[in-house]
């Protein structure tokens, strides 16, 4: 290998690794106005009152299902109507 090729390979490797030098998004740490104890108490209150689901380290269970007020036939007819009149959102189907 020629010295020139070696130099180019080394320079490319060094330049390429500089892309990993810093995080893309820098976050500034703002000081909290609450103590750790106050935050834990607020969290327990939110869980107890149902404002926050305690799911631990997993996704947890699905939310409660609500019975539909429309029949399957009505939903199917609405879908066919949307396709026929192109009134559906293109973001949800392939182009």
Backbone atoms as SQL, in Angstrom:
CREATE TABLE atoms (id INTEGER PRIMARY KEY, chain TEXT, resi INTEGER, resn TEXT, atom TEXT, x REAL, y REAL, z REAL);
INSERT INTO atoms VALUES
  (1, 'A', 1, 'UNK', 'N', 0.858, -1.176, 0.000),
  (2, 'A', 1, 'UNK', 'CA', 0.000, 0.000, 0.000),
  (3, 'A', 1, 'UNK', 'C', 0.898, 1.230, 0.000),
  (4, 'A', 2, 'UNK', 'N', 0.549, 2.168, -0.826),
  (5, 'A', 2, 'UNK', 'CA', 1.339, 3.388, -0.923),
  (6, 'A', 2, 'UNK', 'C', 1.105, 4.265, 0.303),
  (7, 'A', 3, 'UNK', 'N', 2.095, 5.041, 0.692),
  (8, 'A', 3, 'UNK', 'CA', 1.928, 5.940, 1.841),
  (9, 'A', 3, 'UNK', 'C', 0.775, 6.926, 1.656),
  (10, 'A', 4, 'UNK', 'N', 0.545, 7.338, 0.413),
  (11, 'A', 4, 'UNK', 'CA', -0.550, 8.286, 0.152),
  (12, 'A', 4, 'UNK', 'C', -1.897, 7.623, 0.442),
  (13, 'A', 5, 'UNK', 'N', -2.074, 6.375, 0.049),
  (14, 'A', 5, 'UNK', 'CA', -3.321, 5.657, 0.314),
  (15, 'A', 5, 'UNK', 'C', -3.520, 5.450, 1.810),
  (16, 'A', 6, 'UNK', 'N', -2.440, 5.142, 2.506),
  (17, 'A', 6, 'UNK', 'CA', -2.509, 4.958, 3.949),
  (18, 'A', 6, 'UNK', 'C', -2.925, 6.253, 4.638),
  (19, 'A', 7, 'UNK', 'N', -2.360, 7.363, 4.195),
  (20, 'A', 7, 'UNK', 'CA', -2.708, 8.666, 4.768),
  (21, 'A', 7, 'UNK', 'C', -4.181, 8.994, 4.521),
  (22, 'A', 8, 'UNK', 'N', -4.673, 8.738, 3.324),
  (23, 'A', 8, 'UNK', 'CA', -6.076, 9.014, 2.994),
  (24, 'A', 8, 'UNK', 'C', -6.998, 8.132, 3.840),
  (25, 'A', 9, 'UNK', 'N', -6.654, 6.866, 4.007),
  (26, 'A', 9, 'UNK', 'CA', -7.476, 5.964, 4.816),
  (27, 'A', 9, 'UNK', 'C', -7.497, 6.406, 6.270),
  (28, 'A', 10, 'UNK', 'N', -6.345, 6.810, 6.794),
  (29, 'A', 10, 'UNK', 'CA', -6.269, 7.267, 8.174),
  (30, 'A', 10, 'UNK', 'C', -7.052, 8.561, 8.370),
  (31, 'A', 11, 'UNK', 'N', -6.929, 9.490, 7.441),
  (32, 'A', 11, 'UNK', 'CA', -7.656, 10.759, 7.534),
  (33, 'A', 11, 'UNK', 'C', -9.162, 10.524, 7.467),
  (34, 'A', 12, 'UNK', 'N', -9.598, 9.637, 6.596),
  (35, 'A', 12, 'UNK', 'CA', -11.023, 9.326, 6.476),
  (36, 'A', 12, 'UNK', 'C', -11.547, 8.695, 7.765),
  (37, 'A', 13, 'UNK', 'N', -10.777, 7.817, 8.357),
  (38, 'A', 13, 'UNK', 'CA', -11.200, 7.178, 9.606),
  (39, 'A', 13, 'UNK', 'C', -11.310, 8.196, 10.732),
  (40, 'A', 14, 'UNK', 'N', -10.362, 9.100, 10.824),
  (41, 'A', 14, 'UNK', 'CA', -10.398, 10.112, 11.880),
  (42, 'A', 14, 'UNK', 'C', -11.547, 11.090, 11.689),
  (43, 'A', 15, 'UNK', 'N', -11.793, 11.490, 10.462),
  (44, 'A', 15, 'UNK', 'CA', -12.901, 12.418, 10.189),
  (45, 'A', 15, 'UNK', 'C', -14.237, 11.729, 10.441),
  (46, 'A', 16, 'UNK', 'N', -14.338, 10.468, 10.083),
  (47, 'A', 16, 'UNK', 'CA', -15.584, 9.727, 10.273),
  (48, 'A', 16, 'UNK', 'C', -15.948, 9.532, 11.728),
  (49, 'A', 17, 'UNK', 'N', -14.951, 9.369, 12.593),
  (50, 'A', 17, 'UNK', 'CA', -15.251, 9.162, 14.004),
  (51, 'A', 17, 'UNK', 'C', -15.655, 10.443, 14.710),
  (52, 'A', 18, 'UNK', 'N', -15.376, 11.586, 14.128),
  (53, 'A', 18, 'UNK', 'CA', -15.770, 12.843, 14.778),
  (54, 'A', 18, 'UNK', 'C', -17.283, 13.013, 14.796),
  (55, 'A', 19, 'UNK', 'N', -17.985, 12.285, 13.963),
  (56, 'A', 19, 'UNK', 'CA', -19.446, 12.368, 13.955),
  (57, 'A', 19, 'UNK', 'C', -20.037, 11.814, 15.246),
  (58, 'A', 20, 'UNK', 'N', -19.298, 10.972, 15.936),
  (59, 'A', 20, 'UNK', 'CA', -19.781, 10.368, 17.174),
  (60, 'A', 20, 'UNK', 'C', -19.338, 11.137, 18.419),
  (61, 'A', 21, 'UNK', 'N', -18.818, 12.319, 18.235),
  (62, 'A', 21, 'UNK', 'CA', -18.222, 13.052, 19.351),
  (63, 'A', 21, 'UNK', 'C', -19.246, 13.577, 20.341),
  (64, 'A', 22, 'UNK', 'N', -20.434, 13.958, 19.885),
  (65, 'A', 22, 'UNK', 'CA', -21.406, 14.569, 20.796),
  (66, 'A', 22, 'UNK', 'C', -22.800, 14.048, 20.503),
  (67, 'A', 23, 'UNK', 'N', -23.646, 14.159, 21.486),
  (68, 'A', 23, 'UNK', 'CA', -25.047, 13.783, 21.346),
  (69, 'A', 23, 'UNK', 'C', -25.731, 14.771, 20.407),
  (70, 'A', 24, 'UNK', 'N', -26.670, 14.288, 19.605),
  (71, 'A', 24, 'UNK', 'CA', -27.351, 15.151, 18.644),
  (72, 'A', 24, 'UNK', 'C', -28.197, 16.209, 19.334),
  (73, 'A', 25, 'UNK', 'N', -28.860, 15.837, 20.397),
  (74, 'A', 25, 'UNK', 'CA', -29.720, 16.778, 21.111),
  (75, 'A', 25, 'UNK', 'C', -29.127, 17.037, 22.485),
  (76, 'A', 26, 'UNK', 'N', -28.840, 18.275, 22.765),
  (77, 'A', 26, 'UNK', 'CA', -28.297, 18.640, 24.071),
  (78, 'A', 26, 'UNK', 'C', -29.436, 19.098, 24.968),
  (79, 'A', 27, 'UNK', 'N', -29.521, 18.537, 26.146),
  (80, 'A', 27, 'UNK', 'CA', -30.563, 18.897, 27.088),
  (81, 'A', 27, 'UNK', 'C', -29.943, 19.693, 28.227),
  (82, 'A', 28, 'UNK', 'N', -30.627, 20.743, 28.621),
  (83, 'A', 28, 'UNK', 'CA', -30.151, 21.504, 29.765),
  (84, 'A', 28, 'UNK', 'C', -30.903, 21.024, 31.000),
  (85, 'A', 29, 'UNK', 'N', -30.192, 20.792, 32.052),
  (86, 'A', 29, 'UNK', 'CA', -30.807, 20.346, 33.297),
  (87, 'A', 29, 'UNK', 'C', -31.317, 21.552, 34.064),
  (88, 'A', 30, 'UNK', 'N', -32.631, 21.615, 34.235),
  (89, 'A', 30, 'UNK', 'CA', -33.205, 22.697, 35.025),
  (90, 'A', 30, 'UNK', 'C', -33.375, 22.210, 36.454),
  (91, 'A', 31, 'UNK', 'N', -32.999, 23.016, 37.412),
  (92, 'A', 31, 'UNK', 'CA', -33.119, 22.579, 38.807),
  (93, 'A', 31, 'UNK', 'C', -34.582, 22.427, 39.210),
  (94, 'A', 32, 'UNK', 'N', -34.862, 21.400, 39.974),
  (95, 'A', 32, 'UNK', 'CA', -36.226, 21.122, 40.408),
  (96, 'A', 32, 'UNK', 'C', -36.624, 22.033, 41.553),
  (97, 'A', 33, 'UNK', 'N', -37.911, 22.336, 41.620),
  (98, 'A', 33, 'UNK', 'CA', -38.423, 23.144, 42.725),
  (99, 'A', 33, 'UNK', 'C', -39.000, 22.264, 43.825),
  (100, 'A', 34, 'UNK', 'N', -39.103, 20.953, 43.559),
  (101, 'A', 34, 'UNK', 'CA', -39.644, 20.015, 44.541),
  (102, 'A', 34, 'UNK', 'C', -38.540, 19.107, 45.060),
  (103, 'A', 35, 'UNK', 'N', -38.728, 18.635, 46.267),
  (104, 'A', 35, 'UNK', 'CA', -37.781, 17.666, 46.811),
  (105, 'A', 35, 'UNK', 'C', -38.149, 16.275, 46.311),
  (106, 'A', 36, 'UNK', 'N', -37.245, 15.330, 46.497),
  (107, 'A', 36, 'UNK', 'CA', -37.496, 13.953, 46.070),
  (108, 'A', 36, 'UNK', 'C', -38.705, 13.376, 46.798),
  (109, 'A', 37, 'UNK', 'N', -38.850, 13.684, 48.071),
  (110, 'A', 37, 'UNK', 'CA', -39.980, 13.190, 48.864),
  (111, 'A', 37, 'UNK', 'C', -41.293, 13.742, 48.334),
  (112, 'A', 38, 'UNK', 'N', -41.313, 15.018, 47.968),
  (113, 'A', 38, 'UNK', 'CA', -42.535, 15.629, 47.429),
  (114, 'A', 38, 'UNK', 'C', -42.915, 15.001, 46.095),
  (115, 'A', 39, 'UNK', 'N', -41.935, 14.722, 45.258),
  (116, 'A', 39, 'UNK', 'CA', -42.209, 14.101, 43.958),
  (117, 'A', 39, 'UNK', 'C', -42.778, 12.701, 44.151),
  (118, 'A', 40, 'UNK', 'N', -42.194, 11.926, 45.074),
  (119, 'A', 40, 'UNK', 'CA', -42.701, 10.574, 45.337),
  (120, 'A', 40, 'UNK', 'C', -44.125, 10.612, 45.884),
  (121, 'A', 41, 'UNK', 'N', -44.414, 11.572, 46.762),
  (122, 'A', 41, 'UNK', 'CA', -45.769, 11.698, 47.315),
  (123, 'A', 41, 'UNK', 'C', -46.756, 12.068, 46.214),
  (124, 'A', 42, 'UNK', 'N', -46.347, 12.959, 45.331),
  (125, 'A', 42, 'UNK', 'CA', -47.217, 13.359, 44.217),
  (126, 'A', 42, 'UNK', 'C', -47.472, 12.181, 43.282),
  (127, 'A', 43, 'UNK', 'N', -46.458, 11.367, 43.043),
  (128, 'A', 43, 'UNK', 'CA', -46.608, 10.182, 42.200),
  (129, 'A', 43, 'UNK', 'C', -47.572, 9.182, 42.826),
  (130, 'A', 44, 'UNK', 'N', -47.422, 8.921, 44.133),
  (131, 'A', 44, 'UNK', 'CA', -48.334, 7.993, 44.814),
  (132, 'A', 44, 'UNK', 'C', -49.772, 8.494, 44.746),
  (133, 'A', 45, 'UNK', 'N', -49.980, 9.797, 44.910),
  (134, 'A', 45, 'UNK', 'CA', -51.326, 10.374, 44.831),
  (135, 'A', 45, 'UNK', 'C', -51.906, 10.191, 43.433),
  (136, 'A', 46, 'UNK', 'N', -51.100, 10.435, 42.409),
  (137, 'A', 46, 'UNK', 'CA', -51.569, 10.294, 41.027),
  (138, 'A', 46, 'UNK', 'C', -51.947, 8.853, 40.721),
  (139, 'A', 47, 'UNK', 'N', -51.161, 7.901, 41.197),
  (140, 'A', 47, 'UNK', 'CA', -51.476, 6.487, 40.965),
  (141, 'A', 47, 'UNK', 'C', -52.742, 6.100, 41.708),
  (142, 'A', 48, 'UNK', 'N', -52.876, 6.539, 42.953),
  (143, 'A', 48, 'UNK', 'CA', -54.040, 6.192, 43.769),
  (144, 'A', 48, 'UNK', 'C', -55.323, 6.758, 43.164),
  (145, 'A', 49, 'UNK', 'N', -55.275, 7.963, 42.599),
  (146, 'A', 49, 'UNK', 'CA', -56.469, 8.600, 42.041),
  (147, 'A', 49, 'UNK', 'C', -56.722, 8.211, 40.588),
  (148, 'A', 50, 'UNK', 'N', -55.889, 7.332, 40.044),
  (149, 'A', 50, 'UNK', 'CA', -56.107, 6.852, 38.681),
  (150, 'A', 50, 'UNK', 'C', -55.638, 7.803, 37.604),
  (151, 'A', 51, 'UNK', 'N', -54.876, 8.820, 37.964),
  (152, 'A', 51, 'UNK', 'CA', -54.374, 9.766, 36.970),
  (153, 'A', 51, 'UNK', 'C', -53.166, 9.209, 36.228),
  (154, 'A', 52, 'UNK', 'N', -52.544, 8.207, 36.809),
  (155, 'A', 52, 'UNK', 'CA', -51.348, 7.622, 36.226),
  (156, 'A', 52, 'UNK', 'C', -51.391, 6.123, 36.459),
  (157, 'A', 53, 'UNK', 'N', -51.295, 5.365, 35.390),
  (158, 'A', 53, 'UNK', 'CA', -51.338, 3.912, 35.524),
  (159, 'A', 53, 'UNK', 'C', -49.986, 3.411, 35.994),
  (160, 'A', 54, 'UNK', 'N', -49.978, 2.559, 36.983),
  (161, 'A', 54, 'UNK', 'CA', -48.743, 1.970, 37.481),
  (162, 'A', 54, 'UNK', 'C', -48.476, 0.710, 36.679),
  (163, 'A', 55, 'UNK', 'N', -47.635, 0.813, 35.685),
  (164, 'A', 55, 'UNK', 'CA', -47.386, -0.316, 34.795),
  (165, 'A', 55, 'UNK', 'C', -46.032, -0.955, 35.040),
  (166, 'A', 56, 'UNK', 'N', -45.279, -0.462, 35.963),
  (167, 'A', 56, 'UNK', 'CA', -43.981, -1.055, 36.256),
  (168, 'A', 56, 'UNK', 'C', -43.038, -0.940, 35.079),
  (169, 'A', 57, 'UNK', 'N', -42.334, -2.013, 34.797),
  (170, 'A', 57, 'UNK', 'CA', -41.348, -1.994, 33.728),
  (171, 'A', 57, 'UNK', 'C', -41.875, -2.597, 32.434),
  (172, 'A', 58, 'UNK', 'N', -43.149, -2.933, 32.380),
  (173, 'A', 58, 'UNK', 'CA', -43.713, -3.500, 31.165),
  (174, 'A', 58, 'UNK', 'C', -44.768, -2.551, 30.616),
  (175, 'A', 59, 'UNK', 'N', -45.339, -2.924, 29.496),
  (176, 'A', 59, 'UNK', 'CA', -46.362, -2.089, 28.891),
  (177, 'A', 59, 'UNK', 'C', -47.672, -2.145, 29.658),
  (178, 'A', 60, 'UNK', 'N', -47.834, -3.158, 30.442),
  (179, 'A', 60, 'UNK', 'CA', -49.064, -3.263, 31.213),
  (180, 'A', 60, 'UNK', 'C', -50.211, -3.783, 30.373),
  (181, 'A', 61, 'UNK', 'N', -51.373, -3.723, 30.947),
  (182, 'A', 61, 'UNK', 'CA', -52.550, -4.233, 30.261),
  (183, 'A', 61, 'UNK', 'C', -53.159, -3.142, 29.376),
  (184, 'A', 62, 'UNK', 'N', -54.006, -3.578, 28.453),
  (185, 'A', 62, 'UNK', 'CA', -54.680, -2.631, 27.573),
  (186, 'A', 62, 'UNK', 'C', -55.758, -1.885, 28.350),
  (187, 'A', 63, 'UNK', 'N', -56.066, -0.692, 27.883),
  (188, 'A', 63, 'UNK', 'CA', -57.126, 0.073, 28.525),
  (189, 'A', 63, 'UNK', 'C', -58.460, -0.645, 28.347),
  (190, 'A', 64, 'UNK', 'N', -59.411, -0.295, 29.174),
  (191, 'A', 64, 'UNK', 'CA', -60.714, -0.948, 29.132),
  (192, 'A', 64, 'UNK', 'C', -61.390, -0.678, 27.792),
  (193, 'A', 65, 'UNK', 'N', -61.937, -1.723, 27.195),
  (194, 'A', 65, 'UNK', 'CA', -62.603, -1.579, 25.913),
  (195, 'A', 65, 'UNK', 'C', -63.995, -1.004, 26.106),
  (196, 'A', 66, 'UNK', 'N', -64.384, -0.169, 25.156),
  (197, 'A', 66, 'UNK', 'CA', -65.703, 0.448, 25.195),
  (198, 'A', 66, 'UNK', 'C', -66.531, -0.165, 24.077),
  (199, 'A', 67, 'UNK', 'N', -67.756, -0.515, 24.369),
  (200, 'A', 67, 'UNK', 'CA', -68.627, -1.120, 23.362),
  (201, 'A', 67, 'UNK', 'C', -68.957, -0.098, 22.278),
  (202, 'A', 68, 'UNK', 'N', -68.925, -0.551, 21.037),
  (203, 'A', 68, 'UNK', 'CA', -69.218, 0.325, 19.911),
  (204, 'A', 68, 'UNK', 'C', -70.716, 0.588, 19.814),
  (205, 'A', 69, 'UNK', 'N', -71.065, 1.761, 19.318),
  (206, 'A', 69, 'UNK', 'CA', -72.479, 2.097, 19.124),
  (207, 'A', 69, 'UNK', 'C', -72.918, 1.803, 17.698),
  (208, 'A', 70, 'UNK', 'N', -71.968, 1.394, 16.845),
  (209, 'A', 70, 'UNK', 'CA', -72.296, 1.104, 15.449),
  (210, 'A', 70, 'UNK', 'C', -72.075, -0.373, 15.170),
  (211, 'A', 71, 'UNK', 'N', -72.813, -0.872, 14.197),
  (212, 'A', 71, 'UNK', 'CA', -72.662, -2.280, 13.833),
  (213, 'A', 71, 'UNK', 'C', -71.470, -2.444, 12.896),
  (214, 'A', 72, 'UNK', 'N', -71.037, -3.681, 12.761),
  (215, 'A', 72, 'UNK', 'CA', -69.927, -3.975, 11.854),
  (216, 'A', 72, 'UNK', 'C', -70.309, -3.623, 10.421),
  (217, 'A', 73, 'UNK', 'N', -71.563, -3.848, 10.069),
  (218, 'A', 73, 'UNK', 'CA', -72.035, -3.546, 8.715),
  (219, 'A', 73, 'UNK', 'C', -71.944, -2.045, 8.424),
  (220, 'A', 74, 'UNK', 'N', -72.284, -1.208, 9.418),
  (221, 'A', 74, 'UNK', 'CA', -72.196, 0.248, 9.232),
  (222, 'A', 74, 'UNK', 'C', -70.746, 0.700, 9.025),
  (223, 'A', 75, 'UNK', 'N', -69.840, 0.142, 9.798),
  (224, 'A', 75, 'UNK', 'CA', -68.427, 0.500, 9.663),
  (225, 'A', 75, 'UNK', 'C', -67.896, 0.048, 8.309),
  (226, 'A', 76, 'UNK', 'N', -68.276, -1.147, 7.889),
  (227, 'A', 76, 'UNK', 'CA', -67.858, -1.679, 6.597),
  (228, 'A', 76, 'UNK', 'C', -68.382, -0.800, 5.462),
  (229, 'A', 77, 'UNK', 'N', -69.644, -0.388, 5.548),
  (230, 'A', 77, 'UNK', 'CA', -70.230, 0.475, 4.515),
  (231, 'A', 77, 'UNK', 'C', -69.521, 1.826, 4.469),
  (232, 'A', 78, 'UNK', 'N', -69.172, 2.359, 5.629),
  (233, 'A', 78, 'UNK', 'CA', -68.462, 3.637, 5.667),
  (234, 'A', 78, 'UNK', 'C', -67.085, 3.515, 5.008),
  (235, 'A', 79, 'UNK', 'N', -66.411, 2.399, 5.232),
  (236, 'A', 79, 'UNK', 'CA', -65.098, 2.184, 4.624),
  (237, 'A', 79, 'UNK', 'C', -65.207, 2.086, 3.109),
  (238, 'A', 80, 'UNK', 'N', -66.204, 1.354, 2.613),
  (239, 'A', 80, 'UNK', 'CA', -66.402, 1.248, 1.164),
  (240, 'A', 80, 'UNK', 'C', -66.738, 2.607, 0.556),
  (241, 'A', 81, 'UNK', 'N', -67.527, 3.401, 1.251),
  (242, 'A', 81, 'UNK', 'CA', -67.882, 4.739, 0.774),
  (243, 'A', 81, 'UNK', 'C', -66.633, 5.627, 0.709),
  (244, 'A', 82, 'UNK', 'N', -65.779, 5.537, 1.713),
  (245, 'A', 82, 'UNK', 'CA', -64.563, 6.349, 1.737),
  (246, 'A', 82, 'UNK', 'C', -63.630, 5.974, 0.592),
  (247, 'A', 83, 'UNK', 'N', -63.524, 4.673, 0.299),
  (248, 'A', 83, 'UNK', 'CA', -62.670, 4.240, -0.801),
  (249, 'A', 83, 'UNK', 'C', -63.254, 4.690, -2.133),
  (250, 'A', 84, 'UNK', 'N', -64.565, 4.558, -2.295),
  (251, 'A', 84, 'UNK', 'CA', -65.203, 4.928, -3.558),
  (252, 'A', 84, 'UNK', 'C', -65.094, 6.423, -3.840),
  (253, 'A', 85, 'UNK', 'N', -65.163, 7.244, -2.808),
  (254, 'A', 85, 'UNK', 'CA', -65.127, 8.696, -2.989),
  (255, 'A', 85, 'UNK', 'C', -63.768, 9.305, -2.637),
  (256, 'A', 86, 'UNK', 'N', -62.778, 8.439, -2.370),
  (257, 'A', 86, 'UNK', 'CA', -61.418, 8.871, -2.016),
  (258, 'A', 86, 'UNK', 'C', -61.424, 9.917, -0.907),
  (259, 'A', 87, 'UNK', 'N', -62.238, 9.688, 0.115),
  (260, 'A', 87, 'UNK', 'CA', -62.328, 10.624, 1.233),
  (261, 'A', 87, 'UNK', 'C', -61.542, 10.139, 2.449),
  (262, 'A', 88, 'UNK', 'N', -60.636, 9.180, 2.235),
  (263, 'A', 88, 'UNK', 'CA', -59.826, 8.671, 3.339),
  (264, 'A', 88, 'UNK', 'C', -58.507, 9.435, 3.388),
  (265, 'A', 89, 'UNK', 'N', -57.823, 9.297, 4.481),
  (266, 'A', 89, 'UNK', 'CA', -56.554, 9.975, 4.671),
  (267, 'A', 89, 'UNK', 'C', -55.447, 9.158, 4.011),
  (268, 'A', 90, 'UNK', 'N', -54.736, 9.749, 3.062),
  (269, 'A', 90, 'UNK', 'CA', -53.685, 9.043, 2.335),
  (270, 'A', 90, 'UNK', 'C', -52.514, 8.629, 3.220),
  (271, 'A', 91, 'UNK', 'N', -52.398, 9.208, 4.389),
  (272, 'A', 91, 'UNK', 'CA', -51.295, 8.849, 5.270),
  (273, 'A', 91, 'UNK', 'C', -51.437, 7.432, 5.799),
  (274, 'A', 92, 'UNK', 'N', -52.649, 6.889, 5.792),
  (275, 'A', 92, 'UNK', 'CA', -52.881, 5.584, 6.378),
  (276, 'A', 92, 'UNK', 'C', -52.893, 4.454, 5.369),
  (277, 'A', 93, 'UNK', 'N', -52.699, 4.764, 4.106),
  (278, 'A', 93, 'UNK', 'CA', -52.644, 3.722, 3.086),
  (279, 'A', 93, 'UNK', 'C', -51.468, 3.992, 2.170),
  (280, 'A', 94, 'UNK', 'N', -51.003, 2.960, 1.508),
  (281, 'A', 94, 'UNK', 'CA', -49.879, 3.126, 0.595),
  (282, 'A', 94, 'UNK', 'C', -50.257, 3.961, -0.614),
  (283, 'A', 95, 'UNK', 'N', -49.277, 4.632, -1.163),
  (284, 'A', 95, 'UNK', 'CA', -49.524, 5.478, -2.342),
  (285, 'A', 95, 'UNK', 'C', -49.272, 4.707, -3.605);
